[in-house]
Amino acid sequence: MRVSLKDVAQHAGVSIKTVSNVVNNYQHVTPAMRARVQSAIDELGYRPNLTARHLRKGRTGIIALAVPELGNPYFAELAGAVIDAAAAHDFTVLLDHTGGDREKEVLVSQGFRARVIDGLILSPLELEAEDLRGREDDVPLVLLGEREYGLRYDHIAIDNVAAAREAVRHLLGRGRSRIAFLGARTDSANRPAHLRLAGWRAELAEAGLPAPDTLVGPTGGWDRGDGARAMARMLDAGVRPDAVFAYNDLVAIGAMRVLHERGLRVPWDVAVVGFDDIAEGRFGAVTLTTVSPDKAAIARLSVESLLRSLENGSPGEGRELVAPFRLVERESTLGRR
């Protein structure tokens, strides 16, 4: 039998209103009264009815997270962090994936599930600013990732240029000078990867080194196979880098496989740095040096930003929120100086 507020109130010898104030963490309850009610809650095993609480505020208690691909370890790990961050505020997360398809990203952003969610966290790949300018749905929206929109919605990301520069600076510090970038997109300068590519160029320029197009490996996607094909094309063209900075860990892992097949040793012949710090990179035969975004911070900022907009009754405030990152050094770059 479910324990009710009335049961807790009778057990503690207080009013139902007092129990409600404690459960909802209202500040005007005295410490002694709070302890008394909490003791009754613990003894009876009372659990708040979160659905009823949200409905009283005109909410569903559900927020949505839409990512390009749940099969990508980075997005899977990020989704777990968002679920944990939302749970801390008594919200449930509805997961969706768009496949990085613009039409699906537009559909999600336009609120096709607006009746069942209180807000949306969206990590787009192909969505354009004009797709959002005409957005009529007033459900709060938070944007993640490299794409820069300059609109009224909060945007959360790490400093991708600074992160890329730190990765390249690390490789330069290990005595590398022919540093390739794998994972570029040539169809548009504003597609994801452009900021990391810009950071690669900037750090090489700072070091007085050239950044020829021959050292840029474009890819159609950012999976292991894309990295393997890009690495193979570069080597087949007679280009031999002494280091690789990859758009993400999956591209880096694919490149490392091809380097192994061609008899090139990581890190002695070619050092490799990835991006994302997924679990897979920590357990290969050669562990992967990588840029590690603070996924927990990204998740926390996303949820808090969404709930702030929900409380304010606005779709967003247009803030640019920056999460931290760090470079994690592992075996794939530690072969020589």
N, C-alpha and C positions, 0 to 999 in steps of 0.2 A: 504493500500500500504506500502510495506516494506521500511523503511528509509535506505538509503545507505551512504557509506563514503562520496560520492560526495555531498549528501544533507547536511551532517554535515559540510563539508568543506565550502560550499557556505554560510551556515548560520553563520559560525564563521568568514568568510573572510580570510581563510587560505588555504593552499594546502592540497590535499588528503594525501600526504605523512606525513604532520604534524599530521593530524587526526589519521593516522595509527600508528604513533609513540606514540601518547597518548594512544590509545586503547591497544597497545602491551606493554605499560608501559616502553618504552625506557627511559633511564636516562638523555639523553642530551636535553630534552625539558625543557625550563625555566618554573618556577612555574607560572608566569603570563600567558604564552601561554597554559600551561596545564589547568589552571582554565578556560580560555576562551573557549577552546575546550570542556571541561567537561560540561560547562554550555550549550553549543549547543547540546551536547549529551543528557543531561537531558531534555531540552526543547522539542526536537524532539522525544525522546523516542527510540533512536537508540540502537539496540542490535547487538553485534558482531556475525558474521557468524562463529561459532566455527568449523563447519565441514570443511569449506574452509580453515580456519587457520591450522587445523591439516593436511589436505591434502597437503598444501604447504610444510609441513615438512615431507611428506611421511608417515603420520600416520592416523589411523582411529579415534583417540580420544576415544577409548574404551579400558578399562582394564577389566580383568575377575577376579572374586573372586570365588574360589571353596572350599566349606566347606563340612564336613561329612553329616550334616543334617540341613536344614533350619528350620525344625520343632523344633529343640532344641533352647530354648530361648537365650542361650548364643550366639550361632552362628547368630541368627536373630538380636540380639542387636549389635553384632560385624559388621554384614553386613551393618546395618544402619550407623554405625560410619565410615565404609570404604566409603560408598556412599557419605557421607558428606565431608570426607577428599578429595576424588577424585574431587568432584564438585568445591572445592576451587581452583583446578588447571585446571578447565574446562574439566575434563574427565568424561565420563559416565562409569558405572560399569555394566558388564554382570555377573549375578549370576548363579552359577551352584552348584549342590550338588552331592557328590560321594557315599553317603551311607556308607562311611568308607570302601568301597570295593577296594582292591588293584588293580584289573584290571582297574577299572574306574579311580582310582588315577593315574595309569600309563598312561592311555589314555589322561587324561587332561594334565598331565605334559609333554607329548610328543608333544603337540601343535596341536591337531586335529582341533583347531579353530584359528590357527595362522594367517590365512588370514584376520580375522575380529577383532583381538585384538592386542594391542601394548605391553601388558605384562600380567603376571598371578600372582596372590597372591593365594597360595595353603595352606590349612590347612589339612595335611594328618594324617591318623591314621595307615594305614598298609603299606604305601610305604616304600621300603627299599633303602638303599644307592645305591645298584647296579642298581636299576631301573633308577636312575638319572645319573649315571656315563656314560651311553651310550646315553644320551639325545642329539639328533642331532639338535633339534630346538634351534635357537638362540634368540627367544623371551625372554626378561627378566623374571626371576622367583624369587619370594620371598616366603620363607617358614615360616609358623607360627606353634606354638604349642610346645609340649614337645619333639617331636622326634628330635634327634641330628644326623646330617648327616656328618658334617665336609667336605662339598664340596664347590664349588665355588659360591654357591648361598647364598644370605643374608638370615639370619634366625632371626626371631623376636619372643621373648617370655618373660615372666616374669621369675624371679628366683624361679622356682617351689620348690626346696629344701628349700630355705629360707622361702618361703610362708608357706609351710607345717609345718616347725619348729615353726613359729610364731603362727600358729593355735593350735598346740599341747601345746606350751608354755602357751598360754592363758588358755587352759583347765587345765593344771597343776596348774596355778595360781588360778583357781577356786576350788582347792582342789580335783581334780580328779586324779586317779592313774591307773585305769583299762580302758585305752583308746583304743577303737577298731578303725581299719581302714577299711572302706567299699569302694570297687571299685577296688580292686587289679586284675591284670591279671596274670594268672599262665602260659600262653602258651609261653611267651617270656619276658625276663628281659628288653627288649628295647621297649616294647609296652607302649603306653601312660598310665600314672599312676605310672610308676616305680620311677620317680623323687619324686612324692608326698609321695609314700610309703617309699622311702629312707629318706626323711625329717622326717617322722613319727618315723622311727627307730632311727635316729640320735638324735632327741630331747629326746626320752625316755631313750636312753643310757646316754645322758648328765645328765639326772635327776637320773640315777642309777636305773631305772626301767626296768623290762623285757619286751620284745616285742615278746611274743609267737605267733606261727602260729594260735593258737585258736582265737586270737583277730584280725586276718586278714580275711576279708570277700571278697572272689573273686566274680566277677560278669562277665556275658557274655557281658554286655553292660553298659551304664551309664544313664539309664532312671529311672523314678520313680519306675516302676515295678522291675527293677534290684536291686534297693536299698531295696525295701520291701522284696524281696525273700532272699537277703543276710542277712538282719536283722533277719528274721524269722528262717533261718537255724542256725544262731548263738545262738539264744535263745532256739531253740529246742534241740540244742546240750548241753544245760545246761550252756552255757557261758553267764555270766551276766556282761557286761561292765558298768561302771558308766559314760562313755562318748563315743561319736562317732565322729570321724573325717572322713568325706565322701569325695570321689574323686571330686564330684561336688554337686551343690545344688539339682539337681533332685534326685540323690541317697539319699541325706540327707532327702528330703521331703518324699520319699518312706519309709525310715527307721522310720521317725517320725510317720507315719501312723500306722506302725506295733507296735511301742512302745505304742501308744495310745490304740490300740486294745488289747494289752496284759496287760493293766492297769498300765503301767509304765509312770510316769509323766515327761514331758520335761518342764523345765530343772532339776527339783528337784531330780528325780531318775536317769535320764540319760541326760547329756548335749550333745548338737549336734552342730557341726560346719560344714558348707558346703564350697563350693568353686565356684566362678563365679559371685556372687552378681546379680542374675537375679531378675527381678521385682517380680516374683511369691513368692520369699522368704521374701519379705517385707510386704506381705498382708495375711499370714496365721493366724490361731488362735493363734499360737505362732510364732512370727517373727524369722527369721533365722540368727544367727551369721554366717558370711561368709568371706572368703578371696575375696577381690574385685580387680581384675586386672583392670588396667586403660585402658579400651577398646578404648577410644578416642586416647590415646597415641599409642596403638598398631596399630590402623588404620592409624594414621598420619605417623608413622615410616614406615609402610608397603608401603603406597602410595609414600612417599618421596623417599624411597629406590628404588622402582620400577622405578620412573621417573629419578632418578639419573643414574641408569643402562641404561635407554633408551637414555638419553643424551650422555652417554659415549660409546654407541654402544656395550655394553657388556651384557651377560646374568646375571651377578652378580659379586660380589666382595668377597663373602665368609665371610662377616662380621657377628658377633654375636651381635645383638642389644637387649638390655634388657629394657623392659618397667617397670614402677613402679607398685606396688600393695599396698593395705592397708587392715588391718583387721577391719571389721565393726562389732561391738558388738551389739547384739540384745537380745531378750528375751530367746532364746534357750540355752543360757549359763549363764544366770544371776541369777540362783536360789540359789546358796550357795557358800561360800568360804571354 
